[in-house]
Amino acid sequence: MRNQAFKLTDGVVTIRKLRPSDRDRMAEIANNKKVADNLRDAFPHPYSVADAERFIAMCRKHKPAQVFAIEFEGEYVGNIGLHVQDDVYRKTAELGYFIGEPYWNRGITTRAVNLICEYGFRELDIIKIFSGVFEYNIPSQKVLEKCGFVREAVLKDSVLKNEKIWDEHRYARFKNRHE
C-alpha cells in the first residue's frame, strides 16, 4: 500500500496519491467560498492553480502519504487526509477533507472517510481518528456519524471563522472500541 501506485477503492470511490496533473481541477473545485467556509483559514480563498501546485508538491513529500485525492467515477473531486499526531498523541490522527460542491450530498464523502479510516487503522497503526467540525457544518457532522464517529465534545467559542466566533464539534472513531 505504501508504493507509488497506492490506491484504495470501494468500487465507487477511490483514494489515491495526489498527482501534479490534479492541479487544474483542484483549483477549479477548491475556488469556492462555500468550500473555504468549512475549512481552516490556511485553505486560501480565492484558490488558484499556484495554490494547488504548492499544496500538491508539499503533500507529495510526506512519507508515508498523509493527503490523498478523492476520485468518483474516475474524476478528481476532492482531498482527504490523515495527519498522525506526535508525542503522547502518536497513536492518534486528525482527519480532514473537502470535496467540490457539485459532488455534495451524493455519499462520496462518506465512502472516502470510511476508506481513509480503514487505511489509517490498518497501515498507520493508529487507534483513534478525530475531526473538528464547525458548528454550522451539519452535513459534515452527519458524514462522520454515518462513518461510526462519536461526538466527544463541543468546544465552546473556540473557532474564529469569517470574523465570527463558533463552537467546534469534536468527533472521534476508535479502532477497537464500539460505542
TITIZA-544648 format. One record per atom (N, C-alpha, C): residue in one letter; z negated, y, x negated. Coordinates in nm, 3 decimals. Last residue first. Layout:
REM TITIZA-544648
SITE  r        Z        Y        X
SITE  A        Z        Y        X
...
END
This chain:
REM TITIZA-544648
SITE  r        Z        Y        X
SITE  E   -2.038    0.193    1.891
SITE  E   -2.135    0.264    1.976
SITE  E   -2.082    0.280    2.115
SITE  H   -2.029   -0.008    1.629
SITE  H   -1.966    0.006    1.760
SITE  H   -2.066    0.070    1.853
SITE  R   -1.964    0.005    1.290
SITE  R   -2.059    0.036    1.396
SITE  R   -1.982    0.054    1.524
SITE  N   -1.810   -0.008    1.061
SITE  N   -1.880   -0.128    1.106
SITE  N   -1.979   -0.104    1.218
SITE  K   -1.680    0.244    1.035
SITE  K   -1.612    0.119    1.004
SITE  K   -1.679   -0.001    1.071
SITE  F   -1.685    0.504    1.278
SITE  F   -1.752    0.425    1.176
SITE  F   -1.681    0.292    1.158
SITE  R   -1.605    0.839    1.340
SITE  R   -1.573    0.698    1.368
SITE  R   -1.625    0.619    1.249
SITE  A   -1.705    1.151    1.478
SITE  A   -1.705    1.052    1.372
SITE  A   -1.668    0.914    1.427
SITE  Y   -1.690    1.510    1.530
SITE  Y   -1.667    1.373    1.574
SITE  Y   -1.669    1.279    1.455
SITE  R   -1.816    1.815    1.618
SITE  R   -1.802    1.722    1.506
SITE  R   -1.797    1.579    1.561
SITE  H   -1.701    2.114    1.728
SITE  H   -1.744    1.983    1.775
SITE  H   -1.713    1.883    1.664
SITE  E   -1.805    2.441    1.673
SITE  E   -1.726    2.329    1.621
SITE  E   -1.786    2.200    1.674
SITE  D   -1.779    2.746    1.860
SITE  D   -1.851    2.625    1.822
SITE  D   -1.752    2.527    1.759
SITE  W   -1.668    3.069    1.737
SITE  W   -1.654    2.949    1.820
SITE  W   -1.750    2.842    1.772
SITE  I   -1.595    3.411    1.732
SITE  I   -1.687    3.305    1.691
SITE  I   -1.679    3.190    1.791
SITE  K   -1.285    3.571    1.645
SITE  K   -1.386    3.531    1.744
SITE  K   -1.471    3.419    1.686
SITE  E   -1.071    3.619    1.477
SITE  E   -1.170    3.726    1.498
SITE  E   -1.271    3.697    1.609
SITE  N   -0.947    3.371    1.451
SITE  N   -0.881    3.480    1.525
SITE  N   -0.981    3.587    1.569
SITE  K   -1.252    3.218    1.401
SITE  K   -1.108    3.196    1.412
SITE  K   -1.050    3.305    1.500
SITE  L   -1.528    3.106    1.259
SITE  L   -1.465    3.234    1.287
SITE  L   -1.315    3.210    1.285
SITE  V   -1.774    2.875    1.355
SITE  V   -1.636    2.897    1.317
SITE  V   -1.594    3.038    1.354
SITE  S   -2.027    2.837    1.459
SITE  S   -2.006    2.804    1.318
SITE  S   -1.865    2.834    1.266
SITE  D   -2.172    2.834    1.709
SITE  D   -2.130    2.959    1.642
SITE  D   -2.102    2.939    1.494
SITE  K   -2.311    2.509    1.670
SITE  K   -2.302    2.634    1.745
SITE  K   -2.262    2.751    1.656
SITE  L   -2.178    2.217    1.647
SITE  L   -2.229    2.317    1.553
SITE  L   -2.205    2.454    1.616
SITE  V   -2.258    1.935    1.801
SITE  V   -2.189    2.060    1.829
SITE  V   -2.256    2.164    1.740
SITE  A   -2.214    1.594    1.695
SITE  A   -2.287    1.721    1.700
SITE  A   -2.194    1.831    1.751
SITE  E   -2.076    1.360    1.735
SITE  E   -2.206    1.354    1.667
SITE  E   -2.285    1.481    1.685
SITE  R   -1.879    1.198    1.952
SITE  R   -1.924    1.333    1.918
SITE  R   -2.063    1.322    1.859
SITE  V   -1.695    0.926    1.815
SITE  V   -1.804    0.975    1.899
SITE  V   -1.840    1.116    1.855
SITE  F   -1.376    0.767    1.826
SITE  F   -1.469    0.861    1.764
SITE  F   -1.576    0.900    1.865
SITE  G   -1.182    0.608    1.942
SITE  G   -1.311    0.548    1.912
SITE  G   -1.408    0.638    1.837
SITE  C   -0.954    0.733    2.023
SITE  C   -0.947    0.655    1.899
SITE  C   -1.082    0.600    1.857
SITE  K   -1.025    0.888    2.236
SITE  K   -0.939    0.772    2.262
SITE  K   -0.934    0.678    2.142
SITE  E   -1.162    1.089    2.091
SITE  E   -1.237    0.999    2.178
SITE  E   -1.156    0.873    2.211
SITE  L   -0.944    1.215    1.964
SITE  L   -1.047    1.148    1.885
SITE  L   -1.127    1.050    1.970
SITE  V   -0.805    1.315    2.190
SITE  V   -0.741    1.221    2.097
SITE  V   -0.847    1.144    2.021
SITE  K   -0.996    1.493    2.294
SITE  K   -0.958    1.373    2.371
SITE  K   -0.889    1.270    2.283
SITE  Q   -0.996    1.687    2.095
SITE  Q   -1.120    1.615    2.124
SITE  Q   -1.088    1.485    2.199
SITE  S   -0.736    1.780    2.125
SITE  S   -0.772    1.710    2.002
SITE  S   -0.903    1.632    2.020
SITE  P   -0.752    1.903    2.384
SITE  P   -0.662    1.789    2.358
SITE  P   -0.698    1.711    2.232
SITE  I   -0.946    2.113    2.337
SITE  I   -0.981    1.996    2.419
SITE  I   -0.885    1.879    2.395
SITE  N   -1.018    2.337    2.157
SITE  N   -0.912    2.240    2.136
SITE  N   -0.946    2.108    2.206
SITE  Y   -1.235    2.504    2.175
SITE  Y   -1.128    2.523    2.273
SITE  Y   -1.015    2.420    2.259
SITE  E   -1.402    2.438    1.958
SITE  E   -1.444    2.408    2.096
SITE  E   -1.333    2.418    2.198
SITE  F   -1.235    2.274    1.689
SITE  F   -1.278    2.398    1.754
SITE  F   -1.302    2.372    1.902
SITE  V   -1.359    1.989    1.527
SITE  V   -1.260    2.043    1.621
SITE  V   -1.316    2.169    1.684
SITE  G   -1.385    1.787    1.243
SITE  G   -1.438    1.901    1.317
SITE  G   -1.328    1.962    1.401
SITE  S   -1.427    1.443    1.179
SITE  S   -1.337    1.555    1.201
SITE  S   -1.409    1.662    1.280
SITE  F   -1.479    1.154    0.968
SITE  F   -1.524    1.259    1.059
SITE  F   -1.417    1.366    1.073
SITE  I   -1.540    0.820    0.903
SITE  I   -1.436    0.923    0.907
SITE  I   -1.483    1.027    1.008
SITE  K   -1.711    0.590    0.702
SITE  K   -1.718    0.689    0.808
SITE  K   -1.604    0.788    0.792
SITE  I   -1.671    0.425    0.493
SITE  I   -1.742    0.367    0.606
SITE  I   -1.748    0.463    0.725
SITE  I   -1.404    0.341    0.265
SITE  I   -1.497    0.434    0.326
SITE  I   -1.559    0.370    0.449
SITE  D   -1.202    0.220    0.113
SITE  D   -1.339    0.171    0.106
SITE  D   -1.439    0.275    0.157
SITE  L   -0.937    0.268    0.132
SITE  L   -1.016    0.368    0.060
SITE  L   -1.164    0.332    0.051
SITE  E   -0.824    0.058    0.281
SITE  E   -0.775    0.086    0.147
SITE  E   -0.863    0.182    0.066
SITE  R   -0.966    0.028    0.530
SITE  R   -0.920   -0.088    0.453
SITE  R   -0.891   -0.054    0.307
SITE  F   -1.028    0.283    0.623
SITE  F   -1.132    0.182    0.618
SITE  F   -1.092    0.065    0.528
SITE  G   -0.776    0.415    0.595
SITE  G   -0.896    0.463    0.529
SITE  G   -1.003    0.356    0.515
SITE  Y   -0.599    0.262    0.759
SITE  Y   -0.574    0.280    0.616
SITE  Y   -0.703    0.319    0.542
SITE  E   -0.723    0.302    1.008
SITE  E   -0.703    0.167    0.956
SITE  E   -0.683    0.172    0.803
SITE  C   -0.693    0.579    1.025
SITE  C   -0.827    0.520    1.018
SITE  C   -0.820    0.379    0.963
SITE  I   -0.418    0.601    1.045
SITE  I   -0.483    0.657    0.926
SITE  I   -0.626    0.604    0.912
SITE  L   -0.372    0.474    1.296
SITE  L   -0.312    0.423    1.172
SITE  L   -0.386    0.473    1.049
SITE  N   -0.514    0.642    1.472
SITE  N   -0.552    0.501    1.458
SITE  N   -0.496    0.441    1.330
SITE  V   -0.365    0.879    1.435
SITE  V   -0.507    0.875    1.399
SITE  V   -0.552    0.730    1.383
SITE  A   -0.114    0.800    1.538
SITE  A   -0.127    0.837    1.397
SITE  A   -0.272    0.831    1.351
SITE  R   -0.179    0.758    1.810
SITE  R   -0.127    0.647    1.729
SITE  R   -0.144    0.676    1.580
SITE  T   -0.255    1.020    1.877
SITE  T   -0.349    0.908    1.894
SITE  T   -0.306    0.790    1.808
SITE  T   -0.015    1.157    1.835
SITE  T   -0.131    1.186    1.750
SITE  T   -0.233    1.073    1.759
SITE  I    0.148    1.047    2.038
SITE  I    0.184    1.034    1.897
SITE  I    0.063    1.053    1.807
SITE  G    0.116    1.092    2.306
SITE  G    0.045    0.979    2.247
SITE  G    0.070    0.960    2.098
SITE  R    0.221    1.322    2.400
SITE  R    0.309    1.205    2.405
SITE  R    0.245    1.082    2.342
SITE  N    0.111    1.577    2.368
SITE  N    0.092    1.504    2.495
SITE  N    0.187    1.387    2.511
SITE  W    0.353    1.728    2.148
SITE  W    0.220    1.721    2.208
SITE  W    0.225    1.640    2.338
SITE  Y    0.596    1.775    2.041
SITE  Y    0.550    1.635    2.041
SITE  Y    0.410    1.620    2.098
SITE  P    0.651    2.044    2.026
SITE  P    0.737    1.961    2.112
SITE  P    0.689    1.817    2.127
SITE  E    0.451    2.129    1.830
SITE  E    0.429    2.145    1.975
SITE  E    0.523    2.062    2.061
SITE  G    0.394    1.900    1.562
SITE  G    0.467    2.009    1.623
SITE  G    0.451    2.010    1.774
SITE  I    0.060    1.812    1.466
SITE  I    0.198    1.776    1.499
SITE  I    0.262    1.896    1.568
SITE  F   -0.193    1.767    1.220
SITE  F   -0.122    1.853    1.315
SITE  F    0.012    1.789    1.346
SITE  Y   -0.519    1.682    1.088
SITE  Y   -0.382    1.652    1.133
SITE  Y   -0.325    1.768    1.210
SITE  G   -0.786    1.524    0.907
SITE  G   -0.718    1.644    0.955
SITE  G   -0.576    1.608    0.993
SITE  L   -1.100    1.383    0.834
SITE  L   -0.968    1.366    0.895
SITE  L   -0.914    1.502    0.937
SITE  E   -1.294    1.315    0.554
SITE  E   -1.264    1.410    0.662
SITE  E   -1.119    1.391    0.705
SITE  A   -1.489    1.026    0.474
SITE  A   -1.366    1.105    0.459
SITE  A   -1.351    1.197    0.580
SITE  T   -1.741    0.864    0.279
SITE  T   -1.702    0.937    0.400
SITE  T   -1.573    1.013    0.372
SITE  K   -1.854    0.783    0.053
SITE  K   -1.808    0.676    0.143
SITE  K   -1.762    0.734    0.276
SITE  R   -1.951    1.012   -0.075
SITE  R   -1.830    0.949   -0.126
SITE  R   -1.778    0.832   -0.042
SITE  Y   -2.169    1.173   -0.038
SITE  Y   -2.080    1.155    0.077
SITE  Y   -1.952    1.079    0.041
SITE  V   -2.296    1.216   -0.272
SITE  V   -2.361    1.123   -0.181
SITE  V   -2.276    1.096   -0.055
SITE  D   -1.989    1.288   -0.425
SITE  D   -2.132    1.278   -0.444
SITE  D   -2.191    1.179   -0.342
SITE  D   -1.726    1.367   -0.183
SITE  D   -1.780    1.327   -0.313
SITE  D   -1.932    1.320   -0.309
SITE  Q   -1.475    1.248    0.055
SITE  Q   -1.577    1.340    0.007
SITE  Q   -1.633    1.292   -0.126
SITE  V   -1.133    1.218    0.112
SITE  V   -1.256    1.150    0.073
SITE  V   -1.351    1.252    0.012
SITE  H   -0.947    1.310    0.363
SITE  H   -0.997    1.370    0.239
SITE  H   -1.133    1.310    0.207
SITE  L   -0.660    1.212    0.517
SITE  L   -0.800    1.177    0.498
SITE  L   -0.843    1.231    0.363
SITE  G   -0.409    1.353    0.734
SITE  G   -0.471    1.324    0.607
SITE  G   -0.617    1.284    0.617
SITE  I   -0.085    1.417    0.860
SITE  I   -0.219    1.364    0.884
SITE  I   -0.279    1.330    0.749
SITE  N    0.176    1.619    1.005
SITE  N    0.100    1.567    0.891
SITE  N   -0.033    1.511    0.938
SITE  G    0.490    1.589    1.188
SITE  G    0.363    1.650    1.151
SITE  G    0.300    1.583    1.031
SITE  V    0.736    1.472    1.233
SITE  V    0.679    1.552    1.342
SITE  V    0.546    1.619    1.306
SITE  Y    1.039    1.338    1.123
SITE  Y    0.915    1.401    1.080
SITE  Y    0.864    1.491    1.193
SITE  E    1.174    1.057    1.293
SITE  E    1.180    1.200    1.268
SITE  E    1.042    1.252    1.226
SITE  G    1.162    0.793    1.377
SITE  G    1.233    0.823    1.254
SITE  G    1.239    0.970    1.216
SITE  E    0.994    0.801    1.601
SITE  E    1.134    0.764    1.618
SITE  E    1.218    0.809    1.498
SITE  F    0.796    1.005    1.416
SITE  F    0.811    0.950    1.551
SITE  F    0.960    0.927    1.572
SITE  E    0.585    1.029    1.137
SITE  E    0.720    1.014    1.190
SITE  E    0.713    0.953    1.329
SITE  I    0.383    1.229    0.946
SITE  I    0.386    1.150    1.069
SITE  I    0.532    1.149    1.114
SITE  A    0.304    1.219    0.599
SITE  A    0.391    1.264    0.707
SITE  A    0.372    1.172    0.826
SITE  F   -0.027    1.255    0.459
SITE  F    0.094    1.181    0.489
SITE  F    0.176    1.251    0.597
SITE  V   -0.267    1.288    0.208
SITE  V   -0.197    1.351    0.320
SITE  V   -0.062    1.284    0.335
SITE  Q   -0.354    1.133   -0.003
SITE  Q   -0.451    1.172    0.099
SITE  Q   -0.384    1.229    0.224
SITE  A   -0.282    0.881   -0.244
SITE  A   -0.234    0.980   -0.149
SITE  A   -0.340    1.007   -0.043
SITE  P   -0.534    0.830   -0.500
SITE  P   -0.430    0.787   -0.407
SITE  P   -0.392    0.899   -0.310
SITE  K   -0.381    1.115   -0.606
SITE  K   -0.379    0.971   -0.631
SITE  K   -0.516    0.916   -0.597
SITE  H   -0.188    1.401   -0.542
SITE  H   -0.310    1.325   -0.511
SITE  H   -0.288    1.176   -0.534
SITE  K    0.061    1.515   -0.568
SITE  K   -0.018    1.497   -0.691
SITE  K   -0.142    1.412   -0.666
SITE  R    0.162    1.559   -0.319
SITE  R    0.224    1.451   -0.397
SITE  R    0.149    1.424   -0.527
SITE  C    0.030    1.789   -0.237
SITE  C   -0.006    1.659   -0.180
SITE  C    0.047    1.543   -0.262
SITE  M    0.165    1.991   -0.382
SITE  M    0.022    1.968   -0.402
SITE  M   -0.016    1.827   -0.354
SITE  A    0.424    1.968   -0.271
SITE  A    0.403    1.947   -0.415
SITE  A    0.256    1.917   -0.445
SITE  I    0.368    2.035   -0.003
SITE  I    0.420    1.902   -0.037
SITE  I    0.397    1.872   -0.184
SITE  F    0.285    2.305   -0.035
SITE  F    0.196    2.205    0.023
SITE  F    0.241    2.063   -0.015
SITE  R    0.514    2.428   -0.143
SITE  R    0.387    2.429   -0.218
SITE  R    0.294    2.318   -0.167
SITE  E    0.696    2.384    0.070
SITE  E    0.724    2.332   -0.065
SITE  E    0.596    2.323   -0.147
SITE  A    0.572    2.526    0.279
SITE  A    0.592    2.381    0.290
SITE  A    0.616    2.320    0.153
SITE  D    0.589    2.786    0.179
SITE  D    0.457    2.728    0.209
SITE  D    0.468    2.576    0.213
SITE  A    0.870    2.811    0.172
SITE  A    0.794    2.815    0.046
SITE  A    0.653    2.758    0.065
SITE  V    0.923    2.811    0.444
SITE  V    0.972    2.699    0.364
SITE  V    0.898    2.694    0.230
SITE  S    0.621    2.939    0.609
SITE  S    0.756    2.948    0.552
SITE  S    0.797    2.818    0.481
SITE  Y    0.447    3.042    0.883
SITE  Y    0.458    2.932    0.788
SITE  Y    0.602    2.926    0.740
SITE  P    0.262    3.351    0.957
SITE  P    0.372    3.255    0.973
SITE  P    0.377    3.153    0.858
SITE  H    0.000    3.144    0.880
SITE  H    0.091    3.180    0.989
SITE  H    0.135    3.323    0.965
SITE  P   -0.130    2.873    0.675
SITE  P   -0.080    3.009    0.699
SITE  P    0.001    3.023    0.828
SITE  F   -0.426    2.725    0.650
SITE  F   -0.293    2.695    0.705
SITE  F   -0.233    2.828    0.747
SITE  A   -0.667    2.834    0.600
SITE  A   -0.586    2.801    0.484
SITE  A   -0.443    2.762    0.524
SITE  D   -0.797    2.848    0.845
SITE  D   -0.719    2.964    0.802
SITE  D   -0.637    2.938    0.676
SITE  R   -0.760    2.534    1.020
SITE  R   -0.832    2.628    0.934
SITE  R   -0.739    2.738    0.886
SITE  L   -0.608    2.512    1.349
SITE  L   -0.632    2.468    1.213
SITE  L   -0.709    2.573    1.134
SITE  N   -0.526    2.609    1.588
SITE  N   -0.615    2.493    1.592
SITE  N   -0.651    2.440    1.454
SITE  D   -0.348    2.814    1.536
SITE  D   -0.473    2.848    1.605
SITE  D   -0.573    2.733    1.607
SITE  A   -0.120    2.685    1.438
SITE  A   -0.211    2.750    1.344
SITE  A   -0.346    2.782    1.408
SITE  V   -0.002    2.606    1.684
SITE  V   -0.044    2.506    1.586
SITE  V   -0.149    2.567    1.494
SITE  K    0.048    2.854    1.801
SITE  K   -0.033    2.756    1.874
SITE  K   -0.082    2.645    1.781
SITE  K    0.223    2.971    1.616
SITE  K    0.086    3.023    1.627
SITE  K   -0.005    2.925    1.701
SITE  N    0.423    2.803    1.400
SITE  N    0.393    2.814    1.542
SITE  N    0.246    2.858    1.554
SITE  N    0.552    2.659    1.179
SITE  N    0.559    2.803    1.202
SITE  N    0.541    2.833    1.352
SITE  A    0.570    2.388    1.178
SITE  A    0.440    2.448    1.143
SITE  A    0.437    2.598    1.169
SITE  I    0.836    2.332    1.232
SITE  I    0.736    2.299    1.334
SITE  I    0.599    2.359    1.306
SITE  E    0.964    2.450    1.001
SITE  E    1.008    2.477    1.138
SITE  E    0.899    2.449    1.240
SITE  A    0.836    2.338    0.781
SITE  A    0.829    2.482    0.803
SITE  A    0.866    2.518    0.946
SITE  M    0.914    2.070    0.821
SITE  M    0.773    2.108    0.822
SITE  M    0.759    2.257    0.851
SITE  R    1.189    2.091    0.788
SITE  R    1.136    2.050    0.919
SITE  R    0.989    2.088    0.930
SITE  D    1.195    2.165    0.517
SITE  D    1.256    2.250    0.619
SITE  D    1.200    2.218    0.758
SITE  R    1.047    1.952    0.380
SITE  R    1.007    2.093    0.377
SITE  R    1.066    2.177    0.488
SITE  D    1.112    1.691    0.343
SITE  D    1.041    1.725    0.468
SITE  D    1.022    1.876    0.484
SITE  S    1.211    1.652    0.089
SITE  S    1.310    1.675    0.196
SITE  S    1.245    1.706    0.331
SITE  P    0.988    1.578   -0.058
SITE  P    1.040    1.715   -0.070
SITE  P    1.139    1.749    0.042
SITE  R    0.775    1.383    0.156
SITE  R    0.892    1.393    0.069
SITE  R    0.932    1.540    0.056
SITE  L    0.466    1.212    0.200
SITE  L    0.548    1.332    0.217
SITE  L    0.661    1.331    0.116
SITE  K    0.443    0.868    0.289
SITE  K    0.422    0.976    0.193
SITE  K    0.514    1.093    0.228
SITE  R    0.387    0.794    0.640
SITE  R    0.447    0.770    0.510
SITE  R    0.415    0.886    0.417
SITE  I    0.339    0.642    0.944
SITE  I    0.278    0.731    0.847
SITE  I    0.337    0.694    0.711
SITE  T    0.503    0.615    1.254
SITE  T    0.493    0.574    1.114
SITE  T    0.423    0.683    1.034
SITE  V    0.508    0.491    1.584
SITE  V    0.472    0.599    1.493
SITE  V    0.456    0.540    1.353
SITE  V    0.605    0.242    1.668
SITE  V    0.648    0.365    1.735
SITE  V    0.628    0.485    1.642
SITE  G    0.507    0.049    1.500
SITE  G    0.633    0.022    1.569
SITE  G    0.689    0.143    1.642
SITE  D    0.304    0.137    1.357
SITE  D    0.266    0.054    1.472
SITE  D    0.391    0.020    1.554
SITE  T    0.301    0.153    0.997
SITE  T    0.360    0.179    1.128
SITE  T    0.300    0.089    1.234
SITE  L    0.307    0.294    0.685
SITE  L    0.222    0.223    0.778
SITE  L    0.275    0.256    0.916
SITE  K    0.414    0.296    0.355
SITE  K    0.450    0.321    0.494
SITE  K    0.360    0.235    0.580
SITE  F    0.495    0.354    0.024
SITE  F    0.389    0.345    0.123
SITE  F    0.440    0.383    0.261
SITE  A    0.658    0.336   -0.196
SITE  A    0.718    0.309   -0.065
SITE  A    0.613    0.299    0.045
SITE  Q    0.501    0.370   -0.421
SITE  Q    0.586    0.480   -0.378
SITE  Q    0.640    0.460   -0.238
SITE  N    0.185    0.201   -0.341
SITE  N    0.306    0.225   -0.417
SITE  N    0.388    0.338   -0.356
SITE  R   -0.040    0.120   -0.206
SITE  R   -0.050    0.242   -0.286
SITE  R    0.076    0.270   -0.367
SITE  M    0.000   -0.121   -0.081
SITE  M    0.000    0.000    0.000
SITE  M    0.000    0.127   -0.084
END
